[in-house]
Amino acid sequence: MSVTVSALLPNVFAIEGAPQREIELTRDEAVQIVTAIKAVGTADPDFIGLDDCQFGYYAIRSNPTGVAEAVQTLSSDLQVKVADHLTFAIKHSLGVTVETRDDMAYNGAKPILRVEAERTDDPQVQWTGSHAVEALRNVGISYDTDNPHALSAKELATACEQRLDKVSDMDTARLLEIAEYAISQAGPDAQVLAA
């Protein structure tokens, strides 16, 4: 069994003033953005395709700052069109996807720029269940993988700091990093989930 330990953060799209997750583009605009992402080379997408025979042009889950750098090389009209989405994605460290969606054009799918819900800077870890239980037990927190529940990020950070004062431990350092990230993103009442 695999356990992911990560910050439990609020839905940023529920924030007042948040843009819609997707903005419709013309095919030409999507092609320009994906081509610029490839040319500039700083967006580090999970997947990128240029004139793929099935999907067309796509850059999936790209770094938002890299996408913004790529868009800066394009027309000012296109920069303005996607500015709110990119600003929001950068502010909240959210991945950005741009795709022509050629594979779905037959049913009316339009090219889009989408702000993803996954954060690009989330320092989560994926461990086996026994590894997660052991890492948490080492900092004095009892955890049952059959009954996952949120942990106080503040308490976890304190427990990790106390252990790190005594012994150097990579697992504890990773837990501390996750707890501090949760606190920095969601405040003192932040939580960490191991599930």
Secondary structure as a PSIPRED ss2 file (coil, helix, strand):
# PSIPRED VFORMAT (PSIPRED V4.0)

   1 M C   1.000  0.000  0.000
   2 S E   0.000  0.000  1.000
   3 V E   0.000  0.000  1.000
   4 T E   0.000  0.000  1.000
   5 V E   0.000  0.000  1.000
   6 S E   0.000  0.000  1.000
   7 A E   0.000  0.000  1.000
   8 L E   0.000  0.000  1.000
   9 L C   1.000  0.000  0.000
  10 P C   1.000  0.000  0.000
  11 N C   1.000  0.000  0.000
  12 V H   0.000  1.000  0.000
  13 F H   0.000  1.000  0.000
  14 A H   0.000  1.000  0.000
  15 I C   1.000  0.000  0.000
  16 E C   1.000  0.000  0.000
  17 G C   1.000  0.000  0.000
  18 A C   1.000  0.000  0.000
  19 P C   1.000  0.000  0.000
  20 Q C   1.000  0.000  0.000
  21 R C   1.000  0.000  0.000
  22 E E   0.000  0.000  1.000
  23 I E   0.000  0.000  1.000
  24 E E   0.000  0.000  1.000
  25 L C   1.000  0.000  0.000
  26 T C   1.000  0.000  0.000
  27 R H   0.000  1.000  0.000
  28 D H   0.000  1.000  0.000
  29 E H   0.000  1.000  0.000
  30 A H   0.000  1.000  0.000
  31 V H   0.000  1.000  0.000
  32 Q H   0.000  1.000  0.000
  33 I H   0.000  1.000  0.000
  34 V H   0.000  1.000  0.000
  35 T H   0.000  1.000  0.000
  36 A H   0.000  1.000  0.000
  37 I H   0.000  1.000  0.000
  38 K H   0.000  1.000  0.000
  39 A H   0.000  1.000  0.000
  40 V H   0.000  1.000  0.000
  41 G C   1.000  0.000  0.000
  42 T C   1.000  0.000  0.000
  43 A C   1.000  0.000  0.000
  44 D C   1.000  0.000  0.000
  45 P C   1.000  0.000  0.000
  46 D C   1.000  0.000  0.000
  47 F E   0.000  0.000  1.000
  48 I E   0.000  0.000  1.000
  49 G E   0.000  0.000  1.000
  50 L E   0.000  0.000  1.000
  51 D E   0.000  0.000  1.000
  52 D E   0.000  0.000  1.000
  53 C C   1.000  0.000  0.000
  54 Q C   1.000  0.000  0.000
  55 F C   1.000  0.000  0.000
  56 G E   0.000  0.000  1.000
  57 Y E   0.000  0.000  1.000
  58 Y E   0.000  0.000  1.000
  59 A E   0.000  0.000  1.000
  60 I E   0.000  0.000  1.000
  61 R E   0.000  0.000  1.000
  62 S E   0.000  0.000  1.000
  63 N C   1.000  0.000  0.000
  64 P H   0.000  1.000  0.000
  65 T H   0.000  1.000  0.000
  66 G H   0.000  1.000  0.000
  67 V H   0.000  1.000  0.000
  68 A H   0.000  1.000  0.000
  69 E H   0.000  1.000  0.000
  70 A H   0.000  1.000  0.000
  71 V H   0.000  1.000  0.000
  72 Q C   1.000  0.000  0.000
  73 T C   1.000  0.000  0.000
  74 L C   1.000  0.000  0.000
  75 S C   1.000  0.000  0.000
  76 S H   0.000  1.000  0.000
  77 D H   0.000  1.000  0.000
  78 L H   0.000  1.000  0.000
  79 Q H   0.000  1.000  0.000
  80 V H   0.000  1.000  0.000
  81 K H   0.000  1.000  0.000
  82 V H   0.000  1.000  0.000
  83 A H   0.000  1.000  0.000
  84 D H   0.000  1.000  0.000
  85 H H   0.000  1.000  0.000
  86 L H   0.000  1.000  0.000
  87 T H   0.000  1.000  0.000
  88 F H   0.000  1.000  0.000
  89 A H   0.000  1.000  0.000
  90 I H   0.000  1.000  0.000
  91 K H   0.000  1.000  0.000
  92 H C   1.000  0.000  0.000
  93 S C   1.000  0.000  0.000
  94 L E   0.000  0.000  1.000
  95 G E   0.000  0.000  1.000
  96 V E   0.000  0.000  1.000
  97 T E   0.000  0.000  1.000
  98 V E   0.000  0.000  1.000
  99 E E   0.000  0.000  1.000
 100 T C   1.000  0.000  0.000
 101 R C   1.000  0.000  0.000
 102 D H   0.000  1.000  0.000
 103 D H   0.000  1.000  0.000
 104 M H   0.000  1.000  0.000
 105 A H   0.000  1.000  0.000
 106 Y H   0.000  1.000  0.000
 107 N H   0.000  1.000  0.000
 108 G C   1.000  0.000  0.000
 109 A C   1.000  0.000  0.000
 110 K C   1.000  0.000  0.000
 111 P C   1.000  0.000  0.000
 112 I E   0.000  0.000  1.000
 113 L E   0.000  0.000  1.000
 114 R E   0.000  0.000  1.000
 115 V E   0.000  0.000  1.000
 116 E E   0.000  0.000  1.000
 117 A E   0.000  0.000  1.000
 118 E E   0.000  0.000  1.000
 119 R E   0.000  0.000  1.000
 120 T C   1.000  0.000  0.000
 121 D C   1.000  0.000  0.000
 122 D C   1.000  0.000  0.000
 123 P C   1.000  0.000  0.000
 124 Q C   1.000  0.000  0.000
 125 V E   0.000  0.000  1.000
 126 Q E   0.000  0.000  1.000
 127 W E   0.000  0.000  1.000
 128 T E   0.000  0.000  1.000
 129 G H   0.000  1.000  0.000
 130 S H   0.000  1.000  0.000
 131 H H   0.000  1.000  0.000
 132 A H   0.000  1.000  0.000
 133 V H   0.000  1.000  0.000
 134 E H   0.000  1.000  0.000
 135 A H   0.000  1.000  0.000
 136 L H   0.000  1.000  0.000
 137 R H   0.000  1.000  0.000
 138 N H   0.000  1.000  0.000
 139 V C   1.000  0.000  0.000
 140 G C   1.000  0.000  0.000
 141 I C   1.000  0.000  0.000
 142 S C   1.000  0.000  0.000
 143 Y C   1.000  0.000  0.000
 144 D C   1.000  0.000  0.000
 145 T C   1.000  0.000  0.000
 146 D C   1.000  0.000  0.000
 147 N C   1.000  0.000  0.000
 148 P C   1.000  0.000  0.000
 149 H C   1.000  0.000  0.000
 150 A E   0.000  0.000  1.000
 151 L E   0.000  0.000  1.000
 152 S E   0.000  0.000  1.000
 153 A H   0.000  1.000  0.000
 154 K H   0.000  1.000  0.000
 155 E H   0.000  1.000  0.000
 156 L H   0.000  1.000  0.000
 157 A H   0.000  1.000  0.000
 158 T H   0.000  1.000  0.000
 159 A H   0.000  1.000  0.000
 160 C H   0.000  1.000  0.000
 161 E H   0.000  1.000  0.000
 162 Q H   0.000  1.000  0.000
 163 R H   0.000  1.000  0.000
 164 L H   0.000  1.000  0.000
 165 D H   0.000  1.000  0.000
 166 K H   0.000  1.000  0.000
 167 V C   1.000  0.000  0.000
 168 S C   1.000  0.000  0.000
 169 D C   1.000  0.000  0.000
 170 M H   0.000  1.000  0.000
 171 D H   0.000  1.000  0.000
 172 T H   0.000  1.000  0.000
 173 A H   0.000  1.000  0.000
 174 R H   0.000  1.000  0.000
 175 L H   0.000  1.000  0.000
 176 L H   0.000  1.000  0.000
 177 E H   0.000  1.000  0.000
 178 I H   0.000  1.000  0.000
 179 A H   0.000  1.000  0.000
 180 E H   0.000  1.000  0.000
 181 Y H   0.000  1.000  0.000
 182 A H   0.000  1.000  0.000
 183 I H   0.000  1.000  0.000
 184 S H   0.000  1.000  0.000
 185 Q H   0.000  1.000  0.000
 186 A H   0.000  1.000  0.000
 187 G C   1.000  0.000  0.000
 188 P C   1.000  0.000  0.000
 189 D C   1.000  0.000  0.000
 190 A C   1.000  0.000  0.000
 191 Q E   0.000  0.000  1.000
 192 V E   0.000  0.000  1.000
 193 L E   0.000  0.000  1.000
 194 A E   0.000  0.000  1.000
 195 A C   1.000  0.000  0.000
